[in-house]
Each structure stands twice: as C-alpha cells, then as structure tokens.
Amino acid sequence: MAGSDDNRQKLLSRILLGVVVLALSGGMLLYLVPTGPGDARTSTDAVAKVGDQTVTVAEIRQQLNQIKQRNQVPPMLEPYYAQQILRQLLLQKEMEYEAKRLGITVSNDEVADRIKLILPAAFNGDTPIAPDQYAALVQSRTQMSVSEFEDMVRLNLLQEKFQKLVTDGISAGPSELQEEFVYRNEKVKLDYAFIKPEDLLAKITPDDAEIKAAYDKNKARYQVPEKRMVRYAILDVNKLRQNIQITDDQLKAQYQQNIQQYEVPNRVHVEHILFMTVGKTDAEVEEIKKKAEDVLAQAKKGGNFEDLAKKYSEDPGTKDKGGDLGWIVQGQTVPEFEKVAFSLPKGSISDLVKTQYGFHIIKVIDKETAHTKPFDEVKDSIRAPLMLSEADKEAGDIADKLSQAIRQSNKVSLDDLSNQYHLTAGETRPVAASDPLIELGNSPDVKVNDAIFRLRQGELSLPVHTDRGYLILFVKQILPAHQGSLDEVRDRVVADLKQEKAATEARTKANELIKRVKAGEKFDAAAKALGLDPKASDEFARSGSISNVASGKQLAPAFQLKPGDVAPPLNLGNNWVVYEVVEKQEPNPADFEKQKKEITDAVLQNKRSLAFEAFRTALEDRLKKEGKLQIMTDKLRSFGSVG
C-alpha cells in the first residue's frame, strides 16, 4: 500500500537511490519507481569514485530526468536534487564495495522471492512467465530493462542486509519509551499574538527627509542596470492556426495512423473497501476478518458503499474518494483482486476477497469490453492537435525562410520581413536582463532576455522560438547601467525603508507586549492596546501546531512553562510570536499501554535510522582515509549551485 506523506518523506532517500517501492496508490494498482542504475560509465565526467566504480554526471542526469518525468522539479531545486542523487548513488557503491569485502551476497533465490512480492504477475504460481512476457511486463511497469530492474532489486536487498546487520541489536529502554510518550501526549493551550511586519506596512509613511537619508546611506544599493529598447516582429502561431483548414480525410488519416491509442482494453470501474492484514498475527487477522464480514453484510443489505469505504477502508489512496479505484485493466492489480473484479456483473458487490494485503470488498460500477473507439466519436479530439501540428509545421517553414533571409543580407530590415511574411510588429519598453517580457512568450530553448542582451545595437536576431511562435528581435536603443538618482529609484527606496521600519516596529511591539504582560496586564488587553489581534489556540502537542503560525517544535519552550508564564518573543523569519501559556495538560498514564507498541516502533525506527546513518558516515570516512573514495563535487556545477 502507498504509505502516508510522512512515510514517503522517510523513504525519499531510498527512492532517489533507485530502490523498488511497492506502491498500491489509488487502491492496489502496481507502480514501481523507475530510477535504476545508469548505463553511462565514462570516466571523463566522473563525479565520484568508490574503489574501481564511478558515479558520473550522466548517471545523475539520467536519474534527475526520470524524477522530472514523474514530478515537477523547479530549476532552482535541480542542484539540490543532483546532490541528493549523488549521495544515494555513493551509498549504493559504498554498500557494494563493503559487501564484497565482508562477503555479503544476495542470492538469485532472494531476488526471485522479492520480485514475486513486487511483480506477482511475473509468475504463474511458482513458475516464471515466458522471458519475452517478463521483459514486456518489467518495461511497462518500471520503464527499465530486465537487467536494470533485477540489479535494482538486488541492491535493495543488499541495503536491507546491511541495515539488519547494523540495527539488529538495537532496543528501546523504559525511559526512552516514557520520554516519547510524554513528547507525544503533553499538550498546551496558548493565548498568542502573531506580529507580521507586512501587516504594519500600510500605516508607515516615510517623509521626504527620511527617504533622502535612506537613499544617501544606501546609495550603492540602488544601481540601475543596463536596459534595452527592442523592436520585434512575431510570427504568431495562433493566427496561423485560425487560417488552417483540416479536412475529414486528414482527420481519418491521423485516426488510422494512431489507431492503437483509440483501442480500449477490457476494463472495469470498481470501488473497494480494504481491511489491511499486513504484519498482523493470526489472531488479529481473524478479528479483522470478522470486522470485514460485518461491513460486507451492511453493504449487501443496501448500505451506501461510498460511505462505508470512507468510514472503514484502510486504503489511503481511495478512502476519501469512497473507495473509487477508477478504471482498471487486466494485469494492473494483484491476481486475486483482478479475477473477482472482472468476473462480477455491473452493479454487484463481491464476497470478501483475500490478497496479500488484506481483505477486500469490491463493487463493480461499470464494465467495458475491448473495442476501438469509432472515428466519429474521436474526430473532434483529433482536430485541435492536428491543427496545431499543421500550424507549427507552417510556422517552422516560414522561420526557416526568415533565417535564410537574415543570413543572406545584413541590410534586410525588420519592416521588410514583417511586410513580406505578415508578421506582427511591436516595441518593448526599456527592459533589464531580469525583467519579464510576458508579451513575447516563453522560449523552451533560450530566454528571450538572453537573446536581447546578446545582440548588438542595430542587429537582427535569427528567429527565436517561443510559445507564441517565432520572434525576430532588433535592438533599437541601449541605456547603459548607472548609479540611480533618487527620482529614478524612489519607489525602491521607499519600499526598502518601509520594510525596515515595519520590521523594527514588529520587534518593538513584541518586546512591549512581553513587558506589559509581565507587569500584570491581561494578555488580550495588552495586545489590543498595541494594535495587535490576540488569539487563543486549541490544545496541541509537540507534534501539532498553531495553523499558519508555528509548529509544535518551534513552540517547544511552551511545554517547559507553567500556566500564566510568558515566553520570550519567538522570531520566525520576519515575523514574531508572543504567547502566554493558558493551560497545560499532562499525559494520562493510563494511555501508555494503549500506545506502547506504536511508541516502541517509532523509537526503534528512529534509533535504527540514526545508527545506520552513523554506520554510513563511518564507512565513508574510512574509505576516504584508505583512498578508496574520491568525490569531485565541482563536476556538479553543470546542475547549478545550491542556494
């Protein structure tokens, strides 16, 4: 099953390492994280070397690209991702090196057993499916070759063996459990004021003398960068598209060419309720089965299936959606689940279905037999992308002609090209290199501003491809960088001065509020007298928070205070929090036994993580001293710099 968000965070480093993760997110659908080992092994771009193995820029780039295919990665975070990928690839190589030294191995049988768990469709009973079927299954589920996939499984098992070796002797003592119990269950309730400088800005109006003094004091800060005024002509793809005529014959040809994408396999739309049995004892499984049978009886008697799923299901991916899995196709779920789902009539509810994950109750919402969508059903969906494709092709042809004309003569003018090729002409305001030029569109290849600032005055650019079409640029005027006069930068000076005064006023109000409350004033009255908005929190533990203000961890000093005590002002970035403890709730000793297993597991997990990290650090230090580990982090510069 897909884990919680917290568990996913804990697994992040293992995912980046390329560990196969069995995720049944969205309700028992199999997805594997395709971050297998890279193929590139060139030494010229080596970032690190462990023994005789290397980690290359190409490997890091490959894994980063795989991550970017599944998730949006802002460019500014790419250097961070690259560093994390390097860290995990290093761990992989270090584990392999140390395993070889210690004689730790992973057998083929162990790999096969793990594959049975994560890709049950790879076996018919205990018999593997045909090699070509297996290769196709691995490719479709993981986007890897068989060798990459099995190497990744083997590395995962190897890491598990090291973790077991390092952490098997770890235990949790009574004092540690009691400390965690208190940490989780001690609660406080606060009166507080959240002071944000941004809320004070509107009331701050610096006078001319203050503005001039701030400018004179910080004059070097207020440089005006070089700016350029640009004339441009754009070949607008949207305008071309409006004139493109698409015939039915073209649509039919496109339909036939891509007929496979209109083929609908046998599929079934299902909802389910899951009762998890993973890690449970036989006695616990029997109790879970009784509960599942009771819920099944409610469903069979006409109970609202979606409401029952929301109340009882333990599948976090579908619980809040009333158990809705959406459409599933054959080979997408575990065999026991698939067999029942595809055999039930539309609208019916199954008996209990036992899989390796627990007991399921399945409801079939709809069914479709394999068929190909007819042309008339899909032709409208074909028209728009085909029209765009034809417009892009025509635009590309015109852009080639424009490039040829510009290269052939340095005397050709922007106006001549605009008239000849029906381009839309315009002129920008003076822009700096960092100023947005939204009206010209975004380019996947080069920033429009970069193209502008590479041109010489009076020079025509070659066509620049943006999401609006193709753009030709002409630098009309260059305004050199210079020290800004007060009139030029007044808005910036005022904004900076207001921010500075607001930050000072926020800090002053926080300290004044503390002073008044300690002098005996009521918290609410003192806060209101300072123009603040006092509020009361709900009870929260260290693992909780005051929503949109501060986390329990940030407010940790509150748990050391008595009711009526006031904490020193808490600085959170530019903001301040002042609070008084109103109530303090001690843990109920009777709850300890109820929580003991969960607390024990959490303490052990934390200690094991710390122990494994200590082992990894010690191993890395030893390999460096022995000359077996070399890291050339300067090679990561191609990904940018962190911070």
Secondary structure, 3 states (H helix, E strand, C coil): CCCCHHHHHHHHHHHHHCCCCCECHHHHCCECCCCCCCCCCCCCCEEEEECCEEEEHHHHHHHHHHHHHHCCCCHHHHHHHHHHHHHHHHHHHHHHHHHHHHCCCCCHHHHHHHHHHHCHHHEECCEECCHHHHHHHHHHHHCCCHHHHHHHHHHHHHHHHHHHHHHCCCCCCHHHHHHHHHHHHCEEEEEEEEECHHHHHHHCCCCHHHHHHHHHHCHHHCEECCEEEEEEEEEEHHHHHHCCCCCHHHHHHHHHHCHHHHEECCEEEEEEEEEECCCCCHHHHHHHHHHHHHHHHHHHCCCCHHHHHHHHCCCCCCHHHCCEEEEEECCCCCHHHHHHHHHCCCCCECCCEEECCEEEEEEEEEEECCEECCHHHHHHHHHHHHHHHHHHHHHHHHHHHHHHHHHHCCCCCHHHHHHHHCCEEEECCCECCCCCCHHHCCCCCCCHHHHHHHCCCCCECCCEEECCEEEEEEEEEEECCEECCHHHHHHHHHHHHHHHHHHHHHHHHHHHHHHHHHCCCCHHHHHHHCCCCCEECCCEECCCEECCCEECCCCHHHHHCCCCCECCCEEECCEEEEEEEEEEECCCHHHHHHHHHHHHHHHHHHHHHHHHHHHHHHHHHHHHHCCCEEECHHHHHHHCCCC
